[in-house]
Amino acid sequence: MASKRGLPTLIRLHQRILDEKRRMLAELEQLRSELDHKILMLDAEIERERAATHVSTEALRQFTAYLSGARQRRGIMQQTIDELAPKIEAAANAVSSAFQDVKRYEIAVEMKLRQRKAAAAHAEQAELDEVAIVQHRRRRP
């Protein structure tokens, strides 16, 4: 009776672990996506500011200071993205491994079910064979 509960319990446990690992991977990918978006927005902002520098030399001086700070912010965001890459890869590998664990247990449950069905079919066939033998013996003189 314990084995009937054992594998389904293991499957549920490993499914929860898989779900948690998927959630962590999704969060990391979301963070990377947000940073990519922020970089694109910063690049667009730099281009808008660059276009506004044609007004005066003072605007050009301010743009130079702004550009320095913007490049620094962009560099920090890019560095964060670069640091996320191995974490995302590790999280993806963890999801893959957890998925394989769940699949392994699901296959084990499936195999046990097939074995039980095969054993039941074999027992039924043996019973039918026994009935046929008895009927055959009764017919013989």
C-alpha positions as CSV (number, residue, x, y, z in Angstrom):
1,M,0.0,0.0,0.0
2,A,2.9,2.4,0.7
3,S,4.2,2.0,-2.8
4,K,0.9,3.1,-4.2
5,R,1.3,6.4,-2.3
6,G,5.0,6.6,-2.7
7,L,5.5,7.4,-6.3
8,P,2.5,9.8,-6.6
9,T,3.9,11.7,-3.6
10,L,7.3,11.8,-5.1
11,I,5.9,13.1,-8.3
12,R,4.0,15.9,-6.5
13,L,7.1,16.8,-4.5
14,H,9.3,16.9,-7.6
15,Q,6.6,18.8,-9.6
16,R,6.6,21.5,-6.8
17,I,10.4,21.6,-7.0
18,L,10.2,21.9,-10.8
19,D,7.6,24.7,-10.5
20,E,9.8,26.6,-8.1
21,K,12.8,26.3,-10.4
22,R,10.7,27.4,-13.4
23,R,9.6,30.4,-11.4
24,M,13.2,31.3,-10.5
25,L,14.2,31.0,-14.2
26,A,11.3,33.2,-15.2
27,E,12.2,35.8,-12.7
28,L,15.8,35.9,-14.0
29,E,14.7,36.1,-17.6
30,Q,12.2,38.9,-16.7
31,L,15.0,40.8,-15.0
32,R,17.2,40.4,-18.1
33,S,14.3,41.5,-20.3
34,E,13.7,44.6,-18.1
35,L,17.4,45.5,-18.3
36,D,17.4,45.1,-22.1
37,H,14.4,47.4,-22.3
38,K,16.0,50.0,-20.0
39,I,19.1,50.0,-22.2
40,L,17.0,50.5,-25.3
41,M,15.1,53.4,-23.5
42,L,18.4,54.9,-22.4
43,D,19.8,54.7,-26.0
44,A,16.7,56.4,-27.3
45,E,17.0,59.1,-24.6
46,I,20.6,59.7,-25.6
47,E,19.6,60.2,-29.2
48,R,16.9,62.7,-28.2
49,E,19.4,64.6,-26.1
50,R,21.9,64.5,-28.9
51,A,19.3,66.0,-31.2
52,A,18.7,68.8,-28.8
53,T,22.4,69.8,-28.6
54,H,22.2,71.7,-31.9
55,V,20.5,74.5,-30.1
56,S,23.5,76.0,-28.3
57,T,27.0,75.4,-27.2
58,E,25.8,75.3,-23.5
59,A,23.5,72.4,-24.5
60,L,26.4,70.7,-26.1
61,R,28.5,71.0,-22.8
62,Q,25.6,69.7,-20.8
63,F,25.1,66.8,-23.2
64,T,28.7,65.8,-22.8
65,A,28.3,65.6,-19.0
66,Y,25.0,63.8,-19.5
67,L,26.5,61.4,-22.0
68,S,29.2,60.4,-19.6
69,G,26.7,59.6,-16.9
70,A,24.4,57.8,-19.4
71,R,27.3,55.6,-20.6
72,Q,28.2,54.7,-17.1
73,R,24.5,53.7,-16.3
74,R,24.4,51.7,-19.5
75,G,27.7,50.0,-18.7
76,I,26.3,49.0,-15.2
77,M,23.1,47.6,-16.8
78,Q,25.1,45.7,-19.4
79,Q,27.4,44.3,-16.7
80,T,24.4,43.2,-14.7
81,I,23.0,41.5,-17.8
82,D,26.4,39.8,-18.4
83,E,26.4,38.6,-14.7
84,L,22.8,37.2,-15.2
85,A,23.8,35.1,-18.2
86,P,25.5,32.3,-16.2
87,K,22.7,32.4,-13.6
88,I,20.1,32.0,-16.2
89,E,22.0,29.1,-17.8
90,A,22.3,27.4,-14.4
91,A,18.6,27.9,-13.7
92,A,17.7,26.5,-17.1
93,N,19.9,23.5,-16.4
94,A,18.2,23.1,-13.0
95,V,14.8,23.2,-14.7
96,S,15.9,20.6,-17.2
97,S,17.2,18.3,-14.4
98,A,14.0,18.7,-12.3
99,F,11.9,18.0,-15.4
100,Q,13.8,14.8,-16.0
101,D,13.3,13.8,-12.3
102,V,9.5,14.3,-12.7
103,K,9.4,12.4,-16.0
104,R,11.4,9.5,-14.5
105,Y,8.9,9.1,-11.7
106,E,5.9,9.5,-14.1
107,I,7.4,6.8,-16.3
108,A,7.9,4.5,-13.2
109,V,4.2,5.0,-12.3
110,E,3.2,4.2,-15.9
111,M,5.4,1.1,-16.0
112,K,3.9,-0.1,-12.7
113,L,0.4,0.4,-14.1
114,R,1.3,-1.5,-17.2
115,Q,2.8,-4.3,-15.1
116,R,-0.4,-4.5,-13.0
117,K,-2.5,-4.6,-16.1
118,A,-0.3,-7.3,-17.7
119,A,-0.5,-9.3,-14.5
120,A,-4.3,-9.0,-14.3
121,A,-4.6,-9.9,-18.0
122,H,-2.3,-12.9,-17.4
123,A,-4.3,-14.0,-14.4
124,E,-7.6,-13.6,-16.3
125,Q,-6.2,-15.6,-19.2
126,A,-4.9,-18.3,-16.9
127,E,-8.4,-18.5,-15.3
128,L,-10.0,-18.7,-18.8
129,D,-7.6,-21.4,-19.8
130,E,-8.4,-23.4,-16.6
131,V,-12.1,-23.1,-17.4
132,A,-11.5,-24.2,-21.0
133,I,-9.5,-27.2,-19.7
134,V,-12.2,-28.2,-17.3
135,Q,-14.9,-28.0,-20.0
136,H,-12.7,-30.0,-22.4
137,R,-12.2,-32.7,-19.8
138,R,-16.0,-32.9,-19.1
139,R,-16.7,-33.4,-22.8
140,R,-14.3,-36.3,-23.1
141,P,-15.9,-39.8,-22.5
